[in-house]
Amino acid sequence: MIERTVPLPTRRATKLLARAIGRQVVPGDLVVLSGPLGSGKTFFVRAVCRSLGLGSAVRVTSPTYTLVHEYETVPPLVHADLYRLNAPDDRAAVDDATVLALAEQRSEGRVLFVEWGTRFVQALGGDAVVIDFDVSPRSATLTATGERSRDCVERLQL
C-alpha cells in the first residue's frame, strides 16, 4: 500500500492537486473522498471537473440529496455522495450502493468520485485512490488500494 500526504494551505493548492489527479485518471478509475464536513471534498471535485474540460457555466454541487451527479467531462465523471446511506448494517448499506449502479458506471468508462465512500470501496469494484481531507492543518492523504491506483498516486506531479 502506498500513502502520500499533500499540504493544502490554500484553495490554489487544492486546485493544483485536483488538476494533478485530473491528469492521471482514466475511464473506469475510482476516487474515494473522505474527511469532515467542510473539508473541501466537493470543491476538489469541482476543480477536477474543470481540469477535465467542464465549462465554468456548469455548476458542480454536492450530490448529498440527489446522491449522484453526472458531468460531461473527458472522460465522463460521476460524482456520488454516500453519506446518507446510513443502513442499520453494512450489508444493507452496500446493497443500497449497489442499487445506484455505481460499479457499472465504472465499467462503462466513467471516472467515479465518491464522497463518504470508504466502506464501499470493494462494492464499487475495488482499486481506488482514497483521499482523506483534513482541516487542521489542511491537507490530503492519498492512499492506493490496488495496482492501478498505486500507479496513479506514484505518478502525481504536483
VENNORTA-V22280 format. One record per residue. SS is DSSP state (H for helix, E for strand, L for the rest). OMEGA is omega in degrees with one decimal (NA if undefined). Layout:
BEGIN
SS&OMEGA / SS&OMEGA
END
This chain:
BEGIN
L&178.9 / L&178.8 / E&-178.5 / E&178.8 / E&-178.0 / E&175.2 / E&-180.0 / L&-175.2 / L&-177.4 / L&174.7 / H&178.8 / H&178.6 / H&177.8 / H&177.7 / H&178.9 / H&176.6 / H&179.3 / H&178.3 / H&179.1 / H&176.6 / H&179.2 / H&178.7 / H&-175.5 / H&-174.1 / L&177.0 / L&178.9 / L&179.1 / L&179.8 / L&177.1 / E&175.5 / E&-178.5 / E&-176.9 / E&176.5 / E&-179.4 / E&-176.7 / L&174.7 / L&178.5 / L&-177.6 / L&174.9 / L&-177.7 / H&-179.3 / H&175.3 / H&178.9 / H&180.0 / H&177.4 / H&-179.6 / H&176.2 / H&179.1 / H&179.2 / H&-178.8 / H&179.0 / L&171.0 / L&178.3 / L&-178.0 / L&-177.4 / L&178.2 / L&-179.8 / L&179.8 / L&174.1 / L&-176.3 / L&178.4 / L&177.1 / L&-175.8 / L&-175.2 / L&178.2 / L&-179.9 / L&-176.2 / E&169.9 / E&176.1 / E&-178.4 / E&179.5 / L&176.7 / L&176.5 / L&-2.7 / L&179.1 / L&-175.1 / E&173.8 / E&-179.7 / E&-178.5 / E&176.3 / E&-175.7 / L&-178.8 / L&-175.1 / L&176.8 / L&-178.5 / L&179.2 / L&-179.4 / L&175.4 / L&-176.5 / H&-178.1 / H&179.6 / H&178.6 / H&178.3 / H&176.5 / H&177.7 / H&179.4 / H&179.2 / H&179.7 / H&179.7 / L&177.1 / L&-177.9 / H&178.2 / H&178.2 / H&176.7 / H&177.5 / H&-176.4 / H&176.5 / L&173.0 / L&177.2 / L&171.9 / E&-174.5 / E&174.1 / E&-174.0 / E&173.0 / E&178.6 / L&-175.2 / L&-174.1 / H&-177.4 / H&-177.9 / H&-173.9 / L&-178.1 / L&178.8 / L&-179.8 / L&175.9 / L&177.5 / L&-179.8 / L&-175.6 / E&163.8 / E&178.6 / E&-179.6 / E&179.8 / E&-179.8 / E&176.7 / E&-177.2 / E&-177.3 / L&-4.7 / L&179.7 / E&-179.5 / E&174.8 / E&175.3 / E&-178.5 / E&179.0 / E&177.9 / E&-178.9 / L&-179.1 / L&-175.5 / H&-178.9 / H&-179.6 / H&177.0 / H&177.0 / H&-179.3 / H&-178.5 / H&-179.6 / H&-176.7 / L&-178.3 / L&176.7 / L&-178.5 / L&NA
END
